[in-house]
Amino acid sequence: MSFIVALTFASEVGDVRRFDNQRQLMAFLGLVPSERSTGDTVKRGSLTLAGNRRARRVLIKGAWAYRYPARVTEPIRVRLEGAAEGGAGDTGA
């Protein structure tokens, strides 16, 4: 997932040095809250969603994928323990 996120982000955004600060990048991606303000009252709402849809989508999907650690099933755990010990692990023989 991380390779796809990085590749999509790089292709959609291009050179991130063209942005003077992080706020400009977030605005380009549409990851800034909407705001309704009148006088002294400021109300912030959900994301504006104005910006690059593809880059925003893969960044959000990548964040959701990273939220929880990968589930390690029993066969994978055995294989990982074998690799950590320097052996071949479960070869199936």
ChimeraX attribute file (.defattr): number of C-alpha atoms within 10 A of each C-alpha:
attribute: neighborCount
match mode: 1-to-1
recipient: residues
	/A:1	10
	/A:2	14
	/A:3	9
	/A:4	12
	/A:5	20
	/A:6	15
	/A:7	12
	/A:8	18
	/A:9	19
	/A:10	13
	/A:11	12
	/A:12	15
	/A:13	15
	/A:14	10
	/A:15	9
	/A:16	13
	/A:17	8
	/A:18	10
	/A:19	12
	/A:20	9
	/A:21	10
	/A:22	10
	/A:23	12
	/A:24	14
	/A:25	18
	/A:26	15
	/A:27	16
	/A:28	19
	/A:29	22
	/A:30	19
	/A:31	19
	/A:32	20
	/A:33	14
	/A:34	14
	/A:35	12
	/A:36	10
	/A:37	9
	/A:38	7
	/A:39	5
	/A:40	5
	/A:41	7
	/A:42	10
	/A:43	10
	/A:44	11
	/A:45	11
	/A:46	10
	/A:47	12
	/A:48	14
	/A:49	16
	/A:50	14
	/A:51	16
	/A:52	17
	/A:53	13
	/A:54	15
	/A:55	21
	/A:56	22
	/A:57	15
	/A:58	19
	/A:59	18
	/A:60	13
	/A:61	14
	/A:62	17
	/A:63	13
	/A:64	10
	/A:65	13
	/A:66	12
	/A:67	9
	/A:68	8
	/A:69	7
	/A:70	8
	/A:71	8
	/A:72	10
	/A:73	8
	/A:74	9
	/A:75	10
	/A:76	13
	/A:77	13
	/A:78	14
	/A:79	15
	/A:80	17
	/A:81	14
	/A:82	15
	/A:83	13
	/A:84	11
	/A:85	9
	/A:86	9
	/A:87	12
	/A:88	12
	/A:89	17
	/A:90	14
	/A:91	8
	/A:92	4
	/A:93	3
